[in-house]
């Protein structure tokens, strides 16, 4: 057995061992979602001794369950949340510039069937943020007014390099039929505006954390390590994989646990009622006709019951969502069968001639939005802005900063604001800004016509199709992955399937070397980390029993897992896919993916 495997099998995980060996830090951040990691990255770049812990993997809960949109919040204008929209469009444009490998422009089309609907109640809603609980879908006049205002915010928030999006455009019935012939024939106009989408949200969060760790040797991340209470004046941190506990002393603690903020406060010994989150669910469909009908756009519309619904393509699949229902963070968030039926009916409402059914579902997911508690007539009227709450750890004088709310799009700005609050408490000053700072493989990422030239220079000898795939997945870090794939394996390695360039069963676009590199460099602790977050295999519905066995062998070899542990990890993935994502892993048939589980 190799030295690496011996250490992995007999000793504590390196991240937990670091906490045990040095159980103190200037700042302890509880919560490894997008806002916690953004705060961690910002503080690490200031040279702060900062530690981040999370009960699961990075970006494994709410941050992984979003609609994958990076947007300014067109709807927020109607609720009067102007500060948030101004900030969000600036942050959207910044992400287009700093993470172009993951964040791409997204044309968004609104089908419209009426002319004047919604105008009567708009002034009241615009001024107060409240309106009728039930209203007719907005007409073209109101949508046009809203999009003109949105354009003004959008273009005022361009990134320093000029990165932004085009202005909106309106199309009549004939042009709409030419561009989107499968839309419901009652569609009289379409309005198309531009936001952005994040194609691999979990990877973007991971890369922010890796950048922080690389920039600051005192920065630490421990996943599957939860804050379970207090130990004297310290935070008791438990390794949820082994049960080992470590008391961690910090000068400042940040609660960044999203919808679980109040539960974390409770675990630390204080009762609060700051959050009132709502559940958002989504389906992922494998339906080529529906994919083609979207024509590369998000279709964003208001249903007759007032719900905002989206249909848009990603990774060769189509996302359909989202719901906005009251949720209890003590209960697991699940996409229910009632929601499934509702979403499938909605697709027929938009594209009536395209058959869509439950057999098309390859993945489903749900998460709880970390919304502040508010007295609102409908979930859609709950404010989407965020705030910071100041306090102290119960029984101590240790400052406790709690993040209430927060959106994916504004994570950098929120992290900056939280970091500034913490720096003030530490008596330190900001050294650098994260605005305009590239994230992970976004550094030096070639766009448009420069891509193939970059590949020729940086990935010589790699087949063009493979190089393009790696560049799309990893940005400029593709160079590292390609190097891991090209290590000579020799005849015996190829014979036994251990060649790093060998393709995996049922996933010919993934290699053993690629997965080994992920396991070695990307903070993997469980097989679910690879299947659900380091790759898009589960999202695309491509997980099979043979693929899981291959993945477990490669990851297990890197992390020193026994054969029994590998089997347990495979079983855990199958259980999570079934119980959380509503699909069964197909057995023994190449090309087969998950099936809907009822």
C-alpha positions, -999 to +999 in steps of 0.1 A: +000+000+000+013+035-009+023+060+018-006+082+007-031+054+011-017+044+045-021+079+059-056+083+044-067+049+059-052+053+094-050+090+103-075+118+105-084+138+074-058+165+068-083+193+072-095+180+105-059+172+116-051+209+110-079+220+133-067+195+160-031+206+157-039+244+156-073+248+172-075+286+169-078+313+143-087+349+139-119+342+121-141+311+120-167+310+093-195+285+097-211+277+064-195+267+030-221+280+007-215+307-019-218+336+007-196+319+033-169+311+007-171+346-008-164+360+027-137+334+033-120+343+000-121+380+007-106+377+042-080+352+030-069+377+004-064+403+032-040+380+049-064+371+077-060+338+096-094+325+086-110+290+089-142+278+071-162+248+082-193+232+067-214+202+077-212+189+042-193+196+010-187+231-003-218+245-021-237+213-014-271+227-003-288+260-012-259+271-034-263+239-055-301+242-057-305+275-074-319+282-109-283+288-120-291+323-130-268+353-125-292+381-128-300+416-116-335+408-106-359+423-130-388+414-107-372+432-078-378+465-095-415+460-091-410+455-054-390+486-051-356+469-043-336+494-063-304+491-042-303+454-047-309+456-085-282+482-089-257+460-070-268+428-087-264+440-123-229+453-114-220+420-098-235+401-128-213+421-152-183+415-129-188+378-129-190+377-167-155+392-167-140+373-138-155+338-143-161+336-180-155+298-180-186+293-158-207+324-162-221+331-197-245+356-211-281+343-212-307+357-236-340+356-217-373+357-236-407+366-220-437+354-240-465+379-238-502+374-245-519+407-234-513+444-239-524+464-208-527+438-180-510+446-147-507+484-153-535+493-129-518+478-098-482+485-108-479+520-091-490+506-058-467+476-060-438+498-073-441+522-044-449+499-015-436+465-026-470+450-021-498+441-044-527+418-049-520+382-039-534+371-073-531+391-105-533+387-142-500+381-161-483+413-170-490+428-204-465+441-230-469+477-219-458+470-183-430+446-194-417+472-218-416+498-191-399+475-167-372+464-192-364+500-201-357+507-164-338+475-161-316+484-191-307+517-174-295+498-143-278+472-164-257+495-184-248+517-155-234+487-138-209+476-165-177+460-154-145+480-155-135+463-188-168+471-203-182+436-198-220+437-199-250+426-218-270+441-248-302+460-243-336+443-245-357+441-277-393+436-284-407+413-312-442+411-326-461+379-335-445+373-369-409+377-357-417+356-327-430+328-348-398+329-370-375+328-340-395+306-316-420+287-337-429+262-310-442+288-285-479+288-277-499+303-306-516+328-283-482+345-278-486+380-294-452+395-285-419+384-270-395+406-250-359+394-250-334+408-224-300+396-213-288+383-180-263+355-174-262+319-162-237+299-142-231+266-158-213+249-129-222+267-097-206+242-074-173+244-092-173+282-091-177+281-053-149+255-051-126+276-072-131+306-050-121+285-020-091+271-038-080+306-048-082+316-011-062+286+001-035+292-025-032+329-016-030+325+021-011+297+039-030+303+071-064+299+055-081+266+061-112+247+049-128+217+066-158+201+050-180+176+067-172+194+099-201+210+117-204+235+145-224+214+171-223+237+201-200+255+225-171+241+245-164+267+271-158+298+251-148+280+220-169+266+191-172+228+192-165+214+158-173+178+150-159+157+121-191+142+108-172+114+091-154+101+122-171+117+152-139+134+164-145+168+181-122+198+183-129+230+202-119+259+180-111+294+195-117+324+173-115+362+177-145+366+154-171+341+143-193+345+111-226+326+108-230+321+070-253+290+071-280+305+049-315+291+056-300+274+087-288+306+103-314+304+132-306+267+138-269+275+140-276+303+164-296+278+185-267+253+184-244+281+197-268+289+225-290+318+213-326+319+200-332+341+169-360+342+143-343+361+114-350+337+085-383+329+067-370+310+037-390+295+008-384+263-011-375+264-048-377+232-068-365+223-104-366+195-129-339+186-154-353+171-186-337+151-214-359+161-242-342+170-275-373+186-290-378+209-260-341+217-260-343+228-297-374+248-290-356+270-265-332+280-292-305+287-266-326+310-246-342+310-212-380+312-215-392+333-186-429+337-181-457+343-155-482+316-151-519+323-146-516+317-108-489+344-106-459+321-103-428+330-123-415+300-142-384+294-163-375+269-190-339+270-203-311+248-217-279+238-199-255+210-206-277+195-233-306+193-209-335+216-200-341+231-166-377+237-156-385+257-124-391+271-099-415+270-070-416+295-042-432+277-012-429+282+026-403+258+039-390+245+073-352+243+074-354+214+098-369+193+071-351+181+040-360+201+009-375+178-018-391+184-051-425+167-046-446+148-071-471+176-069-444+201-081-433+176-108-468+175-122-472+213-120-439+218-139-448+193-166-482+210-171-464+244-173-442+232-202-473+223-221-486+258-214-456+273-231-448+247-258-481+229-263-470+208-293-439+193-277-446+161-257-430+162-223-435+135-196-421+120-165-399+097-185-379+128-196-368+136-160-332+127-154-327+148-122-347+169-098-335+192-070-348+216-044-333+241-020-344+267+006-338+303-002-323+322+028-348+349+028-353+373+058-385+368+078-411+393+065-448+400+066-456+395+029-489+385+012-471+361-012-436+345-011-426+365-042-430+397-022-405+387+005-374+410+001-344+394-016-319+418-001-295+408+027-282+423+059-256+417+086-265+412+123-240+419+150-238+400+183-215+379+205-211+342+211-233+333+241-214+335+273-184+352+257-173+386+243-164+370+210-180+390+182-205+370+161-215+384+126-245+367+111-254+369+074-292+371+069-303+366+033-281+368+002-283+359-035-259+340-058-254+370-080-244+394-052-221+370-033-189+389-040-204+422-028-219+405+003-186+388+010-168+422+007-193+438+031-190+410+056-152+410+054-151+447+060-173+442+091-149+415+103-118+436+095-132+464+116-137+441+145-101+428+142-087+464+139-073+456+104-076+473+071-084+461+036-054+453+014-070+443-019-104+443-036-120+413-051-138+434-077-124+424-111-103+397-097-104+365-118-117+333-102-099+300-107-098+290-143-112+323-153-077+339-151-065+344-187-095+326-201-097+330-239-131+341-253-147+337-287-122+335-316-091+333-293-100+299-279-084+277-305-053+298-305-050+295-268-054+257-271-027+255-297-003+274-274-012+258-240-025+223-249-003+212-277-008+175-286-042+173-270-069+165-296-089+196-304-123+182-292-108+171-259-090+204-254-123+223-259-140+200-235-114+206-208-113+243-214-151+245-210-150+225-177-119+239-160-111+272-177-073+277-179-068+250-153-074+227-182-036+227-186-033+209-152-060+183-161-045+176-195-011+170-178-027+145-154-043+127-184-011+124-203+011+107-177+025+076-195+007+045-184+026+018-202+013-014-216+003-030-182-016+002-172-036+002-204-042-035-201-057-032-166-076+000-173-054+022-151-041+044-179-049+080-169-060+087-205-085+058-204-122+068-207-147+058-180-175+033-186-206+050-197-189+084-197-165+085-227-159+122-222-144+117-188-110+101-181-094+083-152-067+110-151-093+137-149-111+121-120-078+114-102-068+150-106-101+161-091-097+137-061-061+149-056-066+186-059-103+195-052-110+188-016-129+156-022-141+136+009-170+116-004-179+101-038-210+123-038-187+153-041-175+140-074-208+128-089-229+157-078-206+187-076-171+183-092-188+170-124-222+174-140-227+137-144-257+135-121-272+167-134-271+154-169-286+120-158-256+100-169-249+080-137-249+042-141-238+014-118-207+008-140-198+045-139-201+046-101-178+016-098-152+033-121-154+065-101-151+048-068-120+029-079-102+060-092-112+082-062-106+054-038-071+048-051-063+085-045-079+087-011-069+053+003-104+038+005-107+001+012-129-020-010-156-020+016-154+019+018-157+021-020-188+000-020-203+021+008-196+053-011-213+038-042-243+028-021-244+063-006-245+080-040-273+057-052-293+065-020-289+102-024-299+102-060-330+082-052-341+100-020-330+135-028-331+137-065-359+113-074-340+089-097-328+054-097-293+045-110-296+022-140-277-011-137-253-026-162-263-010-195-240+015-212-256+048-219-284+043-195-290+070-169-312+076-139-349+067-141-376+086-123-385+071-089-420+075-077 
